Amino acid sequence: MSLAALNDIEDAIKATKRFLTPVDRVRWFRLAVVMFFVGGAGLTFPGAPTTSFGGDTDPTEPTPGGPAGPDIAPELTPELVALILGIAAVGLAAFLLYSVVGATMEFAFVAALRDEEVRLRRSVGRYWRRGLRLFAFRLAVWVVAITIAAAILLGVGASMGGWPPTVWNDGTILAVVFLAIPVLGVGALFLGTLLGFTNVFVVPVMLAEDRGVLSAWRRFWGTLTDEPLEFVAYLFLSFLLGIGVSMAVGFLLVLLLIALAVPFLIVGAPIGFALAMAGGNTAVGALILVLALLYALLVFVGALLIQVPFQTFLRYYALFVLGDVNPDFDVVPDARAAVRTDGGDEGDDRDGTSGVAAESDDGPDRPGDGDDSGPNDRESGGGDWNVDREDRDGDDDRW
């Protein structure tokens, strides 16, 4: 028996080549924005140095026989507390906004591969409600997972060392720590699979049949249980492909770091040396800071652009597998037909004159695109709703 998960890898490569070539810088940069939210980058909040407000010795107490040290402990004033809470609130709001936009971009990514056109502004306007639902689902899954893991660990610790955890001895703490390794490992595996399948399989079902997250999961669950071997094979192969993609991206990123560093050194070193000889230490510092920020920005953008073909391939692969297992969920019929008839080289007239009706940016929505679809759109499946393709050369400046 031939598995779609095995056969679709080559088709996904062809579809990626068809979608991304010839290189269109507008399309690539729009996809780079999608990568920032979906697959190419994320928000990290590195831990800040902590200030000690207590301990075995009082930092304000002078050392016997020595001079009194300066009082460096900050005074916890109401203004400082308000500042800390304000910073925390802004950080939380930024993280929530990033997460909601990231969930919305999952739909924008699939829609871009379906329409073979990247329309960020239109996609955000159409899919933000679904993005909110997807974000709420992700948040609920995380809360439930953390609650279950905490209940297991605290329950085992309480049965061994009593309650509260402050009375646990070293043996109990060590046992809980060792137990946390398999619990968190299994939890991470389950959580990654659940949320990963939601992104690559359930989101397309939501688009194809205009469903919510739970309804789409129930709809997809029947296909998952009917063809478990397909999805197990996909899970294994996507894991291997993910390793290969990570290695390729890492190699290209190293090349990017070196390639960008050379012109910065060639230009910045002589200028910095000349300023240093002139006694402009402040100017040298400012120059180094500006160059470092510019270098970091270029590396960041370059890293996102590097991700574009790899993440596009991985998502095409998942969509091809989904559509082959259940044709009702096929959201990329144009790409599928093109790569399986002529390899994707000539299956699409990219100047918009192939005889297929073009649709403007503000034209009618496809079934399942918006939240105001008619009642007959829900079960339309993957039939012919994706036949009309937008003019590739029209409104390229619109987001």
Secondary structure, DSSP 4 states (H G I P E B T S, - for coil): ---HHHHHHHHHHHHHHHHH-S--HHHHHHHHHHHHHTTS-----PPPPP----SSS-TTSPPTTSPPPP--SPP--HHHHHHHHHHHHHHHHHHHHHHHHHHHHHHHHHHHHHHTS--HHHHHHHHHHHHHHHHHHHHHHHHHHHHHHHHHHHHHHHHHH-SSGGG--HHHHHHHHHHHHHHHHHHHHHHHHHHHHIIIIIHHHHHHHT--HHHHHHHHHHHHHHSHHHHHHHHHHHHHHHHHHHHHHHHHHHHHHHHHHHHHHHHHHHHHHHHHHTT-HHHHHHHHHHHHHHHHHHHHHHHHHHHHHHHHHHHHHHHHHHHHH-GGG-S-HHHHHHHHHSTTSSSS-TTS-SSSPP--TTSPPPTTTSTT--TTSTT-TTSSTT-----TTSSTT--
